[in-house]
Amino acid sequence: MDLYTALLVVPFAFVALVFAYVRALQYKNRFADSVPFAGVSPYPLFANDWELLRSSAEEKFEFLNREFFSRQPRLFKAWLGPLMVFGTCHPDVIQAILTHPECVDKPFFYQFARLDHGLLAAGAHIWRRQRKQLNPTFNIRILTSFLPIFEACCQQLVDDLKPLVNGERFDALYYTTRCALDMILKSSLDTESFSDEESASLVEHIKRFLFISTNRVLNIFHYLEPVYRLSKNYALESESFKIYLGATRKIMKIKQQEMKGKPLKEDEIEYNKPRIYMDQLLKLSDSLSEKEIMHNVCTMIAAGNDTSGQLLAYACVFLGMYPDVQEKVYSEIVERIPPTQNEPITAEQLKSLSYTEMFLHECLRLCPIGPTIARKNMTTIELEGVKIPAGHFLIISFFNLHRRKDIWGPDVDQFDPERFTPERSEGRHPYAFLPFSGGPRNCIGSRYAMMSMKMMMIYLLREYRFRTDLNISDLKFNFGMMLCMPFEHWVQIEKR
């Protein structure tokens, strides 16, 4: 074959191979012929991926919601490179996935967060064992013991905001995430070893690390580690992860030194004796590897500050947007827990704040901190009459679930805490509202989050009134593991 003939034949051979590969993929996935397609193309490989590669993080979020979850009411299929994935935002289908015993595993791209030996991203066999061992660390007795710590951290937050009274607008997220990090360090991790500067730096690096590692999911070329290591993102992610890991090692070293040679008290000998999260991890060192302990401490640092802190920043913005709602929350707080109260705030008082809880639930409805999750079926399962072989990815959008008009009504995009009154909640699907996910692999710290967020609301509103220039129509979001905006959570405060 001469050079001229080769130049003609090779491109045709390549096209033929690609065509054959595409046809093989379609044949392999013919079991899902009855499931509707979503996305810009029903063909494998790079149709959808090109749209995602050339988009900003905000455009990626809008594209996925517009082209995928918003168009199909129940189960749909789509191509992610050569992978066929299934997605849904329907409560029936979500319930079937999250409660299925063979759907507790997570896809490989959760490993991009580098915490695949902790509760967040561990495989099913590791997760089941760890969840059983760590569940007791979030029982009500331990959480109640944290309330004085929460109060001290919230008082510090109030003090930090004093110079901003009647001043220029500021980013609420900067302050709420630092308070949330302070809470998790001093309660579940039992350490006070970070300065204000270290805490602020840690918050920023966790945010950058999670943003970069999450967006890697939508770039199939970065699935290959050697290719990803050549990118700018890898250098930035590695820098942030090094700081993140360094903070974790610092905490562990301090706690290990404190516990070294410390004998167990007689009432602590029982395996199931409730202990705080950090103590339980270290006392289980005979059954947990060092990597498992490290990854779970990392997970707690990120989840403890980024979730509660992010939600409280949205809450501050919504308070400013809706002054009448703000006054209702404030009135309930000062009625149940007056500023003149000298005694510590109790768990019963927190529980009595029903309207405050409805307000936080509406914040979580419109701004679910974990907007999208994924599961992998470990065996063949049946969804919507379709038998899906093992190993497929099942994508769930809580963001779109919480905006379904058939569940929440035609004013679904409006902010209304009254949606969560007992009367309006009656008969609502049990999987219609999932701020902390659902099923056995739900968030282990959901009660911790609600108690800490209520405490922040109490301290902030007893002291300040919030205003903002933002409208609800201004809210836009970036694609990511956490629901983040592409701009600051601008608010202003005045003294009450």
N, C-alpha and C positions, 0 to 999 in steps of 0.2 A: 504494500500500500504506500503510494507516494504521499508527500506532505500535503498536497492540495486535497487529495481524497480524505486524508485524516482530518483536516480542518473542517470538512463537510460532515463527516460521519460522527465525530466525537460529540458535537452539540446535539445531534439527533438522538444519539445513544443516551446522553444524559437526560434529555427530555423524556425518552421512553422509560428510563429507569424511574424517574420521578413519577410519571404517570402510573407505572406498575405499582409503585409503593403506595400512592394515594388510593388506588383501587383495592390494594390489599388491606389498607386501613379501613376503608369503607366496608369491605366484606367482613372483616373481623368484628366490626361494630354493628352489623345488620340486626342484632338482637334489639337495638333501640330504634328501629325504623318508625315505630309509632310515636316516638317522643319528638315534639317540635324542636326545630333549631332556633337558636338565638345568636345574635352577633351579626356582623356584616357579610358573612359568607358561610355556606354550609359545607365548605370543602376544607380538608385538613391542611396542615402546615401554616403558612404565614399570613393568611388573610386577616384574621383578627389580630395577630401579633404585630403586624405592621402598624395598625392603628394605635396600638398601645405603645410601641417603641417610639413613635414620633410625637407622643403627647406629653404634656406636663403632668405632674401629679394630680392637679385639679381636673385636667381634661380626662385623665384616666378614670378618676372617680365618676365623673359625669357620663363617660362613655359606657362603663360597665353597668351603671344604673339605667341609662337610657336604652341601650341596645340589648341588654340581657334581662335583668330582673323586672324591669317595668313593663316589658312587652308580653311576658308569658305568665299567666295567672297561677300555674301550678308547677309542674316539673318540666325542665327544658334541658337540652344538650347543647354543647358548644365545643369548639376545638381550641385547645391551647397547644400550639405547635402540633405535634403528632398525637397528642393525648386528647381523648374524648372525656370531657368532664360533664357532670350533671349539676344543675343548680335549681334553687327554689327560694321563694319567699312566702309560701303558703303554709299556714299553721298545721294543717293535716299532715303534709309531707315532712315538715320540720319535725313534728312530734314523732313520726315514724322513724326518722333517721336518728334523732338524739336519744330516743329511748331503746333503740335496737342494741342488744348486747354485742353484736358483731360490728358496730359502727363507732367504737370508742377510739380507734386508732386515728392517727393524723398523717396527712400526706408528707412526702419527703421534704417539701419546701419549708416546712416548719423548722427544719434543721438549719435553715439560713440564719435563724436567730441565735445559733450556737449554744443553745440551752437544751439540747435534746436528751439530757438526763435529769431534767426537772419536770415538775407537774405541767408546765405550759406545753412542752413539745415532746415529751417522752413517749416512746412506743407504748402500746397497750399493756404489755407485760410488766414494764417498769412502773407505769402510772398506777395500775391497780394496787400494787403493793405499797407505793408511797402514799396514795390517797388514804388508804386504810390507816397507815401509821401517823399521818399528819392531821386527819380530821379532828381528833380531840383538841388540837391546839387552837381551834376556833369555837369552842363551846361557850355558852353564855356566861359561865362563871369567869372564865379567863377574859372574855371581852369586857365584862363589867369591871374587872380589875384595871382595865386600861383607861377608864373614864377620867381619872385625875390627870393622867398623862395627856389625854386629848385636850382637857381644859387648859393645861399649862401651854401646850403648843398653840392653841387658838388664841390665848391671851397674848402670846408673842406675835401672832399674826396681826391682831388688832393694834398692838404697839408699833409694829413695822409700818402700818398704813397711816399712822398719825401725821407724818410730815406731808402727806398727799391730800389732806382734807382741804376742800375748796380750791384745789389746784388744777393743774392740767390733767388731761386724760392719761391713763396708764394701762399697762397690760396686766389684767387680773391674773393671768396664768402664771406669771413670774412668781407671784406671792402665794397662790394656792398650791402650786406643786411643791414649793419649798416647805410649806406647812405640812402637806401630806407626807413628804419624805421625812420630816422631823418626827411625825407621829409614828411611822413604821419603824424608824430606827430606834426610837425610845421605848416602843411597846413590844412588838413581836420579835425584834432583833436585839432589844435590850442593850443599846449602846448609845453613848453621847460623845462619840469620838470624832465628830466632824465639825469643822468651823463653818461659819456662814459662807465663806468663799468656796470651801470644798463642796458644800451642799449645792450651791448655785452651779458650780462647774459640773458636778455629777448629774444634776437634772438635765442640763443642756446636752451632755454627751449621751445620756440614755436616750433622749429624744432623737438625736441625730442617728445613733446606732439603730434604733427601731425603724426609723423612717427609711434608711438606706437598705437594711436587710429585708424589709417588707417589699419595697419596690423592686427588689431583685426577682421576686416571683413573676413579675410581668415582663421580664426580659429573658427569653428562653436561651439566648446566647450566653447569659451569665449563669446558667445552670451548670455549665462546665467550669469547674474550679480553676483550671489553668488559664482559661480565657478571662474569668472574673478577676483573677489576681493581677491582670495587666491593666485593669481599669482604674480610673481616679476614685471611683466609689469605694473600691477595696481599701485603698490607702486611708480614706477618711473613716470608713467603718472600723478598720483595725485600730486606728488611733483612739476612737471613742470606746471601743470594746476594751482596750488596754486600761483605760482609766476606770471604766465600769468594773472590770475584773480586779483591778488594784484596790478599789474601795471594798469589794467583797472580801478579798484576802485580809485586808486590814481588820475588818469586823471579826472574821473567823479567828484570826490570830489573837486578838484581844480576848474573845470569849473562851478560846481554848486555854489560854493562860489562866483565866479566872477559874476555870473548872478543873485545871490540872491538880491532881491530888486531893480534890475536894470530895470527901466521902458522901455517899448517898445517905440521906436521912431515911429513917425506918419507913416513913410514910411515902417515900418516893421509890421504893424498891419495885413495886408493882409496875408491870410494863404499861398498863393502861392508865396510870396516874396522870391526870391532865397537867401539861407543862406548856410554857409559851413556845412558840414556833422554833426559835433558835436553840433553846435548851433541848427540845425534843430531837432536833436534827443531830446535835452533837452527842446526845446520849444513845442515839441509834447508830453510832459509827461502826458497830460490829456488823450491822446488816445493810448499811448504806455505804457506798464507796465515797471516796473524797470528792470525786467528780459530781456525784449525785448531791452531796451536801452543798458543794459550791454552786451548782446550777440552781438549786432550790433557793439559796440565799439571793442569788442574782435575780431570780424570778420574783421573789418577794419585794426586793428593792424597786424593780421596775413596775410591777403591778400595784404595789402599795402607793407609789407617788404619782404615777402617770395616769392611773384610772380615776382615783378620787380627786386628785388635783385638777385634772382636765375637766371633769364633770362640774366641780365647783366654779371653775372659770366660766363655763357656759351658764351656770346658775346665776352668777353675778351679772352677766350680760342680760339674761332674761329678766332679772329683777329690775334692771334699768329700763328695759323695753316696756315693761308692764307695771307702772307704778301702783295700780289698783291691786294687782296680785301681790306686789311687794308689801303693801300695807296689811293685807290679810295675813300673810305669813308673819309679819312683825307683830301684829295684834295677838295672834295665837301664842307666839313665843313669850311675849311679856306677860300674858295672862297666866300661862302655865309655869313659866320660869322667870319671874320678875328679876330685873337687874339688881334689886336690893337683897336678893336671896344670898345668905351667907354660907349655907350648906352646899356641899358638892352636888352637882347634877346627878340624878340617878337614872338607871336604865328605865324605870317606870315612867319618869318624866319624859324621856326621849320617846318612848312608845306612845305617849299621849298626844304627841304633835302630829295629828292626823292630816291637817291641811298642809303642813310643811312636808310631810311624806308624799302627799299627792303632788305638790309642786316639784319635788325632786324626781318623782316618777315621770312627770310630763317632760322634764329636762332630759331624762334618760330615754323617753320615747322618741323625741325629736333628735336627740344627739346620743345615740347608744355608743358608749366608748369603744366597744369592740364591734364595729359595724358589720363585719363579714368574718365568718369562720369556715373551716373546711374539715371534713372527716373522710376516712377511707374505709370502705367495707372490707372486712377480713375474710368473709365468705360470701357466696351468692346470696343476695337479698332481693326481695320484691318490693318495688315502689310503683304505685299507680298502675298495677297490672303488668309491669315490665320486670323481668328477671335480669338483674345486673350482676355480672360475674365479679368475683373478688378482685380487689385492687383498683377500683375506680374511685375518682375523687368526687366528693359530694359537697358543693359549695352552698352555703346558707347566708342570706342577706337579712340581718336584723334591721338594718336601716330601712329597707323596703317593706319588710314585715310590719314595721311600726308606722308605715305610711299607706297602708292598704285602706282604700275608701270603703270597701265592703265590711271592714272591721271597725274603723274609727270614724266613719262618716265623711260627708263631702268637704268639711272644713279641716281635713286631715293635716294640712300644713300650718294651721293656726295653733297658737299656744293656749291651752285650756286645761288647767289642773282638775277642773270639775269632771273630766273624763273618768277619773279614778274614784268618784264617789261610789259607795256600795250599790246605789240604784242603777247607775250607768254601767257598772262593771258586771252586773248580774247577767249570766248567760254568755259572757265573753269567752272565747276559746282559751283553754288553759295555756296554750302555746302562742297566744297572740302578742304577748308582751314578755320579752326575754332580755332584760337589761344585763343579766349575768349569765346568759346562755341557759341551757336546760338539760334535763337528763342527768345521768350519773357523773358526766364529766363537766358539770357546771362549775362556776367560780367558787372556789373553796372559801374566799373571803368576802362573800356578799353581805353577810350581817356586819362584819367589821366595817365595810365600806359605808353602809347606811348609817351606822352609829357615828362614825367619824364625820360624815358629811352633815348630819344633823347638828353635831356639836359646832362645826364651823359656821353653819347658818345662824345658830343661836348667838354666838359671839359677834359675828359680823353685823347682824341686823339690830342687835341691842345697842350697837355703837354708831352705825353709819347708815345713811340712805344712799342708794346707788342710782346713778344716771348713766345713760349712754346715748350716743348719736346713731348707733346701729339700729337697723330695722330687721325684722325676721327675714325679709326678702334679700337682705345683704349677705346672709350666711352662706358661705361656700365651703367646700371641704376637699382635702387632699386624700388620695388613695393611701392607705397605710393600715398597719395593725391596729392603731388607735385612731379615733375620729378626730382629726386635727384640721384647723382652718389654715388657709394660706396667708392669713394676716392675724394681727394681734386681737386679743379679747379686750377691746377698748372700753373702759368705764371711768367714771368720776365719782367721787364720794363727798358727802357733806356730813358733819356731825349732827346726830339727833339731839 
